[in-house]
Each structure stands twice: as C-alpha cells, then as structure tokens.
Amino acid sequence: MARRLAPAEPYKDGKQTPYRGHPVFVAQHATATCCRGCLERWHGIPKGRELTRAEHVYVVDVICRWIERELTGGTGPGPARHR
C-alpha cells in the first residue's frame, strides 16, 4: 500500500489496484480505499499530497475491519461498496 496509495501522485492512480488476485485488492475496492480519488470522495483524504502516518493507519484499519467482517460473516454498517 505504501507504494500504490500513499504517494502524492501514485503511479497509474485510479488503475493501480486490480479487482482480483488478492483478498486485499477486493477489500480495497469494497471499502473505497483503492485509489486517491476514492479516498478523497469517500473518506475525505485529499489528493495531491502524501498520506500522513495517521491516514495510512486509518486506511489499513478500514481494510482489516472489512476483511475481518467478511471472514466472520458479520453484518452491520460499513463503507458503501465501491465499483
């Protein structure tokens, strides 16, 4: 994630996260943490600058919580699914 999302201008931003191939990629699309545009639109994290340490931790936490919920079959409110 540090190379794909954290830089101010990630390489191939908006296309850097595949839709499949690894569970984290699926989680990133499901939580709108797949590109800087989605981070800005859905999480209020502005584009054009590197992620702060706190933002990086926040994004990882969002992804981990989604994966955990998927593994345990949990339901409840969460970020809208992104497509």
N, C-alpha and C positions, 0 to 999 in steps of 0.2 A: 504494500500500500504506500509505503514511503516514496517510491519512485512513480507510481501510477497516479496518485491523487494529491499528495502533499505539496508538490512544487507549485509555484505561482502560475506557471503555464505548462501543465503536463503534456508530454508528447502524445499526440493524437487525442487530445481531450474530447470527450464525448464518444469516443470509439475505442478507448483503451481497455475497457472491461468486457471480456467476452460474455455471452449469455449462458454458456455452459462450459463444462470441462473441469470445474472445481466448485464445491459447495459454497465457498466464499463468494465466487462470482455471482451465483444465484442470489445469495443473501444481499450482495451489494445492489443488485437491481431491485430486489424486493423492498429494500429499505431506502431507496433513492440516495445511495452513497456511492454510486458507480462513476460519477464524473463531477467536475466542478460546477457545471450548470445545474445538476440536480441538487448538489449540496447547497447552492445558493437559493434555488427555488423552494426546496422542501425543508431545509434546515437553517436557512438564514446565514450561511457561511459564505462570505463574499469571494468572488473570483478575483484573479489578478494579484494575489499575494500568497506566500507560503502559508500552509496551515500552522497554527500555533500548536504547541505541545498539548494544550487543553483540548483543542479541536480534534487533534489526532486521536487522543484518548477517547473523546466523545464518539467519534466515528467507529472506532474499533469496538466500543461498548455496544453501540446500536447493532452492529453486525453480529456480535457474540450473543446478545439477547435474542435476536431473531432466530439464530441457529439453535439456541437452547430451546426456545419455544417450539420450533419445528421438531426437534428430537423428542421432546416430552409430550407432544400433541396438545400443548397448551393453546388456549384461545384468549382473546381479550383485545383491548385496544392496542394499536401499534401504528407505525407509519403506513400510509397508503401504499399499496403495491405499485411499483413503477414499471412501465413498459415502454 
